[in-house]
Amino acid sequence: MGNVGEFAAVPQEAMEQDLRAMLRGAIRASLEVFLQEELRALVGAEWYGRVGGRRDRRNGAYERRLLTSLGAIDVRVPRARAQGVASGVVGRYQRRTAEVDALLTAAYVHGVSHRKAGALTDALMGKRVSRSAVSRVAQRLDAQVAALQGAPIVGEHPYLYLNATFLHARWARTVESVSALVAYAVGPDGHRRLLGVTLGAEESEASWSVLLEQLQQRGLTGVRLVIADEHAGLAAAVRRWLPEVPRQRCTVHLMRNVLTQVPARLRPRVGREVAAVFRAPSRAAAQQLLRRLVARWARELPEAMACLEQGFAAASVFYGFPAAHWPRLRTTNGLEPLHGEIQRRIRAVGAFPDRASALRLITAVALRTTTVWGDRQYVDVVLLAQHEVAQAA
């Protein structure tokens, strides 16, 4: 028989459960105190108080189950006869705390499906939320979509980047492949900024025109260069809405187009030589490297060399800008992490139930992914101003 002073070790799990239960009790007590105080303000008197300024009378209370980060708690919500329940603390008809909704929103944006979100809350809080509840929480992202679409664009944005990605969404009762068009720019402080996201039936002039028109209406000015892929609809929209702005063709996309015309065994070698053309120290040097490359491969790879020659002029526009900016202007690779994250999230969803849900999620993913852009300067815009002064002299 053990000594009286000895105590059995308490399992860690039991300790955690007891602690969570104590915290839930503290939360419940605190909420009920706040609710009683709110009801007192509605009624205008304490319990059984006889005052002339009384505005209402108490009318009992009811139990409401509220899901918190520590699990579900039952809160006693008092009510008044005329003015109803005290709802300012927990919200009218609210069944979850704001932090739980924030968790569901973040999980949804990071790739957790509506079905799996229920398993997530069950594991963390001991309570499973329904798919419809997750869907309703996700709809609150509409405010982010509206904020991005309506935010004024202040100051000149010299470099505008345009790109598209594709997804499946229900359109007119049929699942179709639609395009998500993304625009970002370098602002007057040299930092990148996400400007807009729209959905179109296809990557066409009409779809790009919708986005560019929105950007101009919000105040987009001072564009010196558009960096984009070689797409006929995009090029036509840029000519329409930014007629005096040159367009830089993404050199990475051009290289991919060239290498599709090259046998697999030669692609590494030809790829290095094509990349060297666009890393030349000047346009004249690039043209010289291009001529040598074409002379070397024209007989074996006529289609690939024709593609390169045809695309060189549009892909070498960056040489007309400050040399320090060239690595940032040659390609749209700055959008690749964003598109990669969008595609990862799209794969988790499959086909979106409608265009609104697709735009909602893509915008949220884009905003979350691009938050790091504010941490460091992308280009020094002072160099652009100095370059333009030197060119004008």
WOPEVEN-V741453 format. One record per residue. N is the residue number from 0. RES is the residue in three letters. OMEGA is omega in whole degrees, -180 to 180 (* if undefined). BURIAL is + if it has 24 or more other ideal C-beta (glycine too) atoms within 12 Angstrom, else -. D_FIRST is the distance of its C-alpha to the first C-alpha in whole Angstrom. Layout:
# WOPEVEN-V741453
n: {N,N}
res: {RES,RES}
omega: {OMEGA,OMEGA}
burial: {BURIAL,BURIAL}
d_first: {D_FIRST,D_FIRST}
This chain:
# WOPEVEN-V741453
n: {0,1,2,3,4,5,6,7,8,9,10,11,12,13,14,15,16,17,18,19,20,21,22,23,24,25,26,27,28,29,30,31,32,33,34,35,36,37,38,39,40,41,42,43,44,45,46,47,48,49,50,51,52,53,54,55,56,57,58,59,60,61,62,63,64,65,66,67,68,69,70,71,72,73,74,75,76,77,78,79,80,81,82,83,84,85,86,87,88,89,90,91,92,93,94,95,96,97,98,99,100,101,102,103,104,105,106,107,108,109,110,111,112,113,114,115,116,117,118,119,120,121,122,123,124,125,126,127,128,129,130,131,132,133,134,135,136,137,138,139,140,141,142,143,144,145,146,147,148,149,150,151,152,153,154,155,156,157,158,159,160,161,162,163,164,165,166,167,168,169,170,171,172,173,174,175,176,177,178,179,180,181,182,183,184,185,186,187,188,189,190,191,192,193,194,195,196,197,198,199,200,201,202,203,204,205,206,207,208,209,210,211,212,213,214,215,216,217,218,219,220,221,222,223,224,225,226,227,228,229,230,231,232,233,234,235,236,237,238,239,240,241,242,243,244,245,246,247,248,249,250,251,252,253,254,255,256,257,258,259,260,261,262,263,264,265,266,267,268,269,270,271,272,273,274,275,276,277,278,279,280,281,282,283,284,285,286,287,288,289,290,291,292,293,294,295,296,297,298,299,300,301,302,303,304,305,306,307,308,309,310,311,312,313,314,315,316,317,318,319,320,321,322,323,324,325,326,327,328,329,330,331,332,333,334,335,336,337,338,339,340,341,342,343,344,345,346,347,348,349,350,351,352,353,354,355,356,357,358,359,360,361,362,363,364,365,366,367,368,369,370,371,372,373,374,375,376,377,378,379,380,381,382,383,384,385,386,387,388,389,390,391,392}
res: {MET,GLY,ASN,VAL,GLY,GLU,PHE,ALA,ALA,VAL,PRO,GLN,GLU,ALA,MET,GLU,GLN,ASP,LEU,ARG,ALA,MET,LEU,ARG,GLY,ALA,ILE,ARG,ALA,SER,LEU,GLU,VAL,PHE,LEU,GLN,GLU,GLU,LEU,ARG,ALA,LEU,VAL,GLY,ALA,GLU,TRP,TYR,GLY,ARG,VAL,GLY,GLY,ARG,ARG,ASP,ARG,ARG,ASN,GLY,ALA,TYR,GLU,ARG,ARG,LEU,LEU,THR,SER,LEU,GLY,ALA,ILE,ASP,VAL,ARG,VAL,PRO,ARG,ALA,ARG,ALA,GLN,GLY,VAL,ALA,SER,GLY,VAL,VAL,GLY,ARG,TYR,GLN,ARG,ARG,THR,ALA,GLU,VAL,ASP,ALA,LEU,LEU,THR,ALA,ALA,TYR,VAL,HIS,GLY,VAL,SER,HIS,ARG,LYS,ALA,GLY,ALA,LEU,THR,ASP,ALA,LEU,MET,GLY,LYS,ARG,VAL,SER,ARG,SER,ALA,VAL,SER,ARG,VAL,ALA,GLN,ARG,LEU,ASP,ALA,GLN,VAL,ALA,ALA,LEU,GLN,GLY,ALA,PRO,ILE,VAL,GLY,GLU,HIS,PRO,TYR,LEU,TYR,LEU,ASN,ALA,THR,PHE,LEU,HIS,ALA,ARG,TRP,ALA,ARG,THR,VAL,GLU,SER,VAL,SER,ALA,LEU,VAL,ALA,TYR,ALA,VAL,GLY,PRO,ASP,GLY,HIS,ARG,ARG,LEU,LEU,GLY,VAL,THR,LEU,GLY,ALA,GLU,GLU,SER,GLU,ALA,SER,TRP,SER,VAL,LEU,LEU,GLU,GLN,LEU,GLN,GLN,ARG,GLY,LEU,THR,GLY,VAL,ARG,LEU,VAL,ILE,ALA,ASP,GLU,HIS,ALA,GLY,LEU,ALA,ALA,ALA,VAL,ARG,ARG,TRP,LEU,PRO,GLU,VAL,PRO,ARG,GLN,ARG,CYS,THR,VAL,HIS,LEU,MET,ARG,ASN,VAL,LEU,THR,GLN,VAL,PRO,ALA,ARG,LEU,ARG,PRO,ARG,VAL,GLY,ARG,GLU,VAL,ALA,ALA,VAL,PHE,ARG,ALA,PRO,SER,ARG,ALA,ALA,ALA,GLN,GLN,LEU,LEU,ARG,ARG,LEU,VAL,ALA,ARG,TRP,ALA,ARG,GLU,LEU,PRO,GLU,ALA,MET,ALA,CYS,LEU,GLU,GLN,GLY,PHE,ALA,ALA,ALA,SER,VAL,PHE,TYR,GLY,PHE,PRO,ALA,ALA,HIS,TRP,PRO,ARG,LEU,ARG,THR,THR,ASN,GLY,LEU,GLU,PRO,LEU,HIS,GLY,GLU,ILE,GLN,ARG,ARG,ILE,ARG,ALA,VAL,GLY,ALA,PHE,PRO,ASP,ARG,ALA,SER,ALA,LEU,ARG,LEU,ILE,THR,ALA,VAL,ALA,LEU,ARG,THR,THR,THR,VAL,TRP,GLY,ASP,ARG,GLN,TYR,VAL,ASP,VAL,VAL,LEU,LEU,ALA,GLN,HIS,GLU,VAL,ALA,GLN,ALA,ALA}
omega: {-176,177,-179,-176,-179,179,176,179,179,180,-179,-179,179,178,-180,179,179,-180,179,179,178,-180,177,178,179,178,180,-179,-180,180,-178,175,180,180,178,179,178,180,178,178,179,-177,-179,-179,174,175,177,-180,179,-178,-179,-177,-179,-179,-176,178,179,-177,177,-178,176,-179,174,177,-176,179,178,179,179,-179,-177,175,177,-176,177,-175,180,180,178,-176,-174,-172,175,-172,171,-171,-176,-176,-176,180,180,-180,-177,179,179,175,-178,-178,176,177,178,177,179,179,-180,178,179,-179,-177,172,177,-178,178,-178,-177,179,177,177,179,-180,178,-179,-175,-170,179,-179,-179,175,-177,177,-180,178,177,179,179,177,-179,-180,177,175,177,179,178,178,-179,-180,179,-178,-177,-177,177,177,-172,178,-179,178,-170,-176,-179,-179,-179,178,-177,171,-172,-178,178,179,179,-177,-179,175,178,177,-178,171,-179,-178,172,-176,-175,177,170,-175,171,-177,-178,178,180,178,175,-180,173,-176,-176,175,176,176,177,178,177,177,-174,176,-179,-179,179,179,178,-179,-178,177,178,-179,180,178,179,174,179,179,172,-180,178,-176,173,179,-174,175,179,178,-173,-179,179,-180,180,179,178,178,-178,-172,178,-169,-176,-176,176,-177,178,177,-180,-178,179,178,177,180,178,179,179,-174,174,179,-175,176,-175,-177,-178,-174,179,-178,-179,179,178,-178,177,179,180,179,-175,172,178,-176,179,178,179,178,178,178,178,177,179,-180,179,-179,180,179,-178,-171,-174,-177,-178,-174,-175,-179,-179,-179,177,178,-179,-180,-180,-177,-174,-175,-178,-178,-178,180,-177,-180,178,-177,-177,-176,180,-179,-173,-180,-180,-173,-175,-172,172,-176,176,179,-175,177,179,-180,177,179,177,-179,178,-179,179,180,179,-178,-171,177,179,-179,178,-178,-178,-180,178,180,-180,-176,-178,178,179,178,-179,-179,-179,-178,-175,178,-179,-177,-179,-175,-178,-180,-179,175,175,-175,176,179,178,178,179,179,-179,177,180,179,-178,-177,*}
burial: {-,-,-,-,-,-,-,-,-,-,-,-,-,-,-,-,-,-,-,-,-,-,-,+,-,-,+,+,-,-,+,+,-,-,+,+,-,+,+,+,-,+,+,-,-,-,-,-,-,-,-,-,-,-,-,-,-,+,-,-,-,-,-,+,-,+,+,+,+,+,+,+,+,-,+,+,+,+,+,+,-,-,-,-,+,+,+,-,+,+,-,-,-,+,+,+,+,-,-,+,+,-,+,+,+,-,+,+,+,-,+,+,+,+,-,-,+,+,-,+,+,-,-,+,+,-,+,-,+,-,-,-,+,+,+,-,+,+,+,+,+,-,-,+,+,-,-,+,+,-,-,-,+,-,-,-,+,+,+,+,+,+,+,+,+,+,+,+,+,-,+,-,-,-,-,-,-,+,+,+,+,+,+,+,+,+,+,-,-,+,+,+,+,+,+,+,+,+,+,+,-,-,+,-,+,-,+,+,+,+,+,+,-,+,+,+,-,+,-,+,-,+,+,+,+,+,+,+,+,+,+,-,+,+,+,-,+,+,-,-,+,+,-,-,+,+,+,+,+,+,+,+,+,+,+,+,+,+,+,-,+,+,-,-,-,-,-,-,-,+,+,-,+,+,+,-,+,+,-,+,-,-,-,-,-,+,-,-,+,+,-,-,+,+,-,-,+,-,-,-,+,-,-,+,+,-,+,+,+,-,+,+,-,+,+,+,+,+,+,-,+,+,+,-,+,+,-,+,+,+,+,+,-,+,+,-,-,+,+,-,+,+,-,-,+,+,-,+,+,-,-,+,-,+,+,-,+,+,+,+,+,+,+,+,+,+,+,+,+,+,-,-,+,-,-,-,-,+,+,-,+,-,-,+,-,-,+,-,-,-,-,-,-}
d_first: {0,4,7,9,12,11,12,13,16,19,22,25,27,25,26,29,29,28,31,33,33,33,36,38,37,39,42,42,42,45,47,47,48,51,52,52,54,56,57,58,60,62,62,63,61,58,56,58,60,64,66,70,69,66,67,65,62,58,58,54,52,51,48,48,46,47,45,44,43,39,40,42,41,43,45,47,51,53,57,60,63,65,64,61,58,57,57,57,54,53,56,58,56,54,51,50,50,52,50,49,53,53,50,52,56,54,53,56,58,56,56,54,55,55,53,50,50,48,46,46,45,42,40,41,40,39,43,46,49,52,55,57,55,55,59,60,58,60,63,62,63,67,67,67,69,72,71,72,75,76,75,78,79,80,82,84,82,84,82,81,79,79,77,76,73,73,71,71,71,72,76,78,76,76,73,75,75,76,76,74,76,75,77,75,77,78,78,80,77,77,74,73,73,72,75,75,74,76,76,79,80,81,81,85,87,87,83,83,86,84,81,84,86,82,82,85,85,82,84,84,86,87,86,88,86,85,82,82,82,86,86,89,87,86,89,91,89,89,92,93,90,90,94,94,91,91,88,86,85,82,82,79,80,84,82,80,83,85,83,83,86,85,84,80,81,83,81,79,82,84,81,81,85,85,82,84,87,85,84,87,88,91,93,96,93,91,95,95,92,93,96,95,92,94,97,94,93,95,97,93,91,94,92,89,92,94,91,90,94,94,90,91,93,90,87,89,90,87,89,91,88,87,85,82,81,82,79,78,81,81,79,77,74,72,71,70,66,67,68,65,63,65,65,62,61,64,62,59,61,64,67,67,67,70,72,70,67,68,70,67,64,67,67,64,63,66,65,62,63,66,64,64,67,67,66,69,72,74,77,79,82,84,85,86,88,90,91,93,94,95,96,99,100}
